[in-house]
């Protein structure tokens, strides 16, 4: 079946739009920007829904029914795939986010859906998963200010703090190791083109086969292109 023939059920698309309508954008403004929160969300709400549904359609084709997904750093942009997985595929989703204000707003908006965001470290999630979502997490400029510029090819050798960079790199590697250790094989990782290297490094170190998809997909908020990595095929 071609991706172009896969669609979300109309009821799912309506539920996604309704969930975005339940969000407290006033509370979310300070989470995503320093000023101009109202203008930010007026501009981004539509693209979040439209591009998020595109990713949800792709995942609908790739994921099996009744599986489990671990979402690392899940926020507003992740609502469409989370809703799709829950409603259409009957999957259990575990979205984690370290920003408590965003978690509160998301859980309020999702109170009519069996989706609960967790304000904590995704690496502590229990059990095994067949899908990991790691999008714009390992290159987050707020959490990794020394590592992030290098991820985008913008590092400045005059200002780079090598000790802080090494510390941040150890944190990223540890997070990847703990989360990848929860992934069943074969499994799927949804990530960005800038974060592929961390997943690939783990696979090389553990002798695990992986295949990075050749197509990239636009995102609404950060702008990092998304891709899919198939893990453990043929192991």
Legacy VTK file of the C-alpha trace (Angstrom):
# vtk DataFile Version 3.0
C-alpha trace
ASCII
DATASET POLYDATA
POINTS 235 float
0.000 0.000 0.000
1.444 3.368 -0.976
1.729 6.139 1.590
-0.469 8.376 -0.559
-3.387 5.959 -0.056
-3.012 5.843 3.724
-5.106 8.444 5.522
-6.341 9.163 9.000
-9.976 8.532 9.733
-11.991 11.774 9.619
-12.867 11.329 13.298
-9.159 11.155 14.174
-8.390 14.347 12.272
-11.269 16.094 14.038
-10.043 14.863 17.408
-6.569 16.221 16.695
-7.981 19.625 15.747
-10.245 19.643 18.812
-7.305 18.786 21.072
-5.335 21.737 19.737
-8.405 23.833 20.450
-8.263 22.771 24.107
-4.673 23.924 24.636
-3.964 26.884 26.898
-1.765 28.892 24.546
-1.307 31.591 27.155
0.406 29.071 29.416
2.398 27.631 26.512
3.695 30.998 25.308
6.542 31.310 27.848
7.512 27.669 27.274
8.233 28.169 23.588
9.289 31.791 23.263
10.519 34.691 25.348
7.955 37.153 23.987
5.146 37.313 21.454
3.555 34.032 22.526
0.130 34.851 21.087
1.563 35.732 17.689
3.781 32.652 17.770
0.891 30.256 18.254
-1.363 32.018 15.776
1.345 31.352 13.200
2.307 27.845 14.335
-0.964 26.194 15.318
-2.063 25.467 11.738
1.315 24.071 10.616
1.489 21.932 13.778
-1.791 20.292 12.847
-1.085 19.969 9.124
2.503 18.727 9.313
1.786 16.643 12.399
-0.977 14.805 10.562
1.440 14.112 7.700
3.851 12.441 10.134
0.964 10.586 11.776
-0.044 9.158 8.397
3.510 7.938 7.801
3.646 6.292 11.219
0.257 4.692 10.673
1.818 2.800 7.786
5.015 1.874 9.629
3.784 0.849 13.098
1.973 -2.323 14.082
-1.225 -2.429 16.080
-1.138 -2.821 19.868
2.543 -1.934 20.198
4.217 0.557 22.532
5.880 3.889 21.777
8.206 5.932 23.971
8.179 9.643 23.125
11.216 11.514 24.460
10.689 15.255 24.822
7.126 15.118 23.486
5.252 18.407 23.292
2.620 20.256 21.316
3.958 19.136 17.929
3.686 15.463 18.880
-0.078 15.499 19.468
-1.114 14.233 15.987
1.011 11.056 16.011
0.152 10.409 19.657
-3.570 10.655 18.945
-3.262 8.506 15.819
-1.336 5.758 17.613
-3.820 5.661 20.470
-7.077 5.942 18.533
-6.349 4.142 15.268
-3.708 1.557 16.163
-4.642 0.834 19.765
-1.069 1.416 20.846
0.177 2.400 24.287
2.095 5.677 24.187
4.415 7.049 26.866
5.178 10.719 26.177
7.786 12.307 28.452
8.656 15.991 28.795
10.898 17.716 31.340
8.945 21.003 31.167
6.245 20.734 33.830
4.225 23.728 32.605
3.879 22.170 29.166
2.989 18.774 30.622
0.196 20.366 32.659
-1.227 22.143 29.603
-0.998 19.019 27.451
-2.664 16.754 29.991
-5.495 19.246 30.395
-6.037 19.298 26.617
-5.870 15.482 26.417
-8.193 14.761 29.331
-10.770 13.127 26.999
-8.121 10.904 25.365
-6.183 8.017 26.977
-2.897 9.926 26.662
-0.944 11.027 29.731
2.199 13.124 29.490
4.835 12.433 32.134
6.981 15.202 33.619
10.136 13.185 33.984
13.088 11.458 32.399
12.030 9.158 29.552
15.017 6.949 30.277
13.203 5.818 33.438
10.172 4.527 31.516
9.357 0.906 32.291
9.122 -1.935 29.809
9.995 -2.448 26.168
8.917 -0.441 23.139
8.887 -1.031 19.389
9.035 2.686 18.558
11.132 5.526 19.952
10.397 9.169 19.140
13.488 11.356 19.647
12.901 14.632 17.814
14.919 17.795 18.533
15.955 16.460 21.929
19.618 15.490 21.602
20.412 18.830 19.949
18.255 21.043 22.194
20.086 24.406 22.459
18.623 25.132 25.899
19.699 21.854 27.458
22.896 21.415 25.423
24.175 24.931 24.601
27.701 23.752 23.800
26.805 20.644 21.832
23.839 21.992 19.881
25.723 24.440 17.608
28.009 21.650 16.426
24.967 19.535 15.589
23.936 22.233 13.139
27.442 22.866 11.816
27.619 26.251 13.534
30.255 25.672 16.202
32.698 28.472 16.978
36.181 27.231 17.981
36.847 30.517 19.780
33.910 30.190 22.159
33.509 26.419 22.495
33.951 25.219 26.062
35.487 21.749 25.606
34.806 20.639 29.175
31.130 21.585 29.007
30.850 20.060 25.545
32.283 16.778 26.805
29.862 16.802 29.749
26.880 17.371 27.462
28.067 14.675 25.064
28.234 12.174 27.924
24.668 13.080 28.925
23.404 12.601 25.364
25.193 9.283 24.952
23.804 8.037 28.253
20.256 9.047 27.307
20.558 7.338 23.928
21.975 4.190 25.512
19.232 3.925 28.113
16.412 4.536 25.641
17.804 2.407 22.816
18.199 -0.387 25.341
14.404 -0.392 25.686
13.791 -0.779 21.939
12.636 -4.128 20.629
14.153 -5.497 17.437
13.120 -4.948 14.818
12.078 -1.488 15.903
11.606 2.022 14.599
13.186 5.313 15.655
11.668 8.621 14.589
14.278 11.354 14.853
15.802 14.318 13.034
18.573 14.349 10.491
20.823 16.119 13.021
20.291 13.414 15.648
20.832 10.373 13.425
24.524 10.264 14.336
23.764 9.451 17.984
21.497 6.534 17.071
23.987 5.306 14.477
26.848 5.473 16.982
24.909 3.323 19.457
24.084 0.791 16.735
27.731 0.553 15.651
28.890 0.086 19.228
26.382 -2.718 19.813
26.641 -4.413 16.431
23.007 -3.685 15.597
21.934 -3.279 11.980
20.154 -0.058 11.087
18.779 1.622 7.992
18.101 5.345 7.712
15.186 6.261 5.485
16.067 8.298 2.423
13.188 10.757 2.744
12.998 13.689 5.143
9.849 15.398 6.377
9.238 18.971 7.469
8.367 19.917 11.050
6.397 22.912 12.291
8.172 24.291 15.354
11.929 23.737 15.479
12.221 23.099 11.751
14.548 20.093 11.998
13.678 17.583 9.232
12.362 14.250 10.486
13.468 10.855 9.222
12.892 7.233 10.200
15.525 4.685 11.229
14.731 0.982 11.035
16.618 -0.844 13.774
17.594 -4.499 13.895
16.173 -5.635 10.586
17.864 -8.889 9.721
19.490 -9.324 13.158
LINES 1 236
235 0 1 2 3 4 5 6 7 8 9 10 11 12 13 14 15 16 17 18 19 20 21 22 23 24 25 26 27 28 29 30 31 32 33 34 35 36 37 38 39 40 41 42 43 44 45 46 47 48 49 50 51 52 53 54 55 56 57 58 59 60 61 62 63 64 65 66 67 68 69 70 71 72 73 74 75 76 77 78 79 80 81 82 83 84 85 86 87 88 89 90 91 92 93 94 95 96 97 98 99 100 101 102 103 104 105 106 107 108 109 110 111 112 113 114 115 116 117 118 119 120 121 122 123 124 125 126 127 128 129 130 131 132 133 134 135 136 137 138 139 140 141 142 143 144 145 146 147 148 149 150 151 152 153 154 155 156 157 158 159 160 161 162 163 164 165 166 167 168 169 170 171 172 173 174 175 176 177 178 179 180 181 182 183 184 185 186 187 188 189 190 191 192 193 194 195 196 197 198 199 200 201 202 203 204 205 206 207 208 209 210 211 212 213 214 215 216 217 218 219 220 221 222 223 224 225 226 227 228 229 230 231 232 233 234
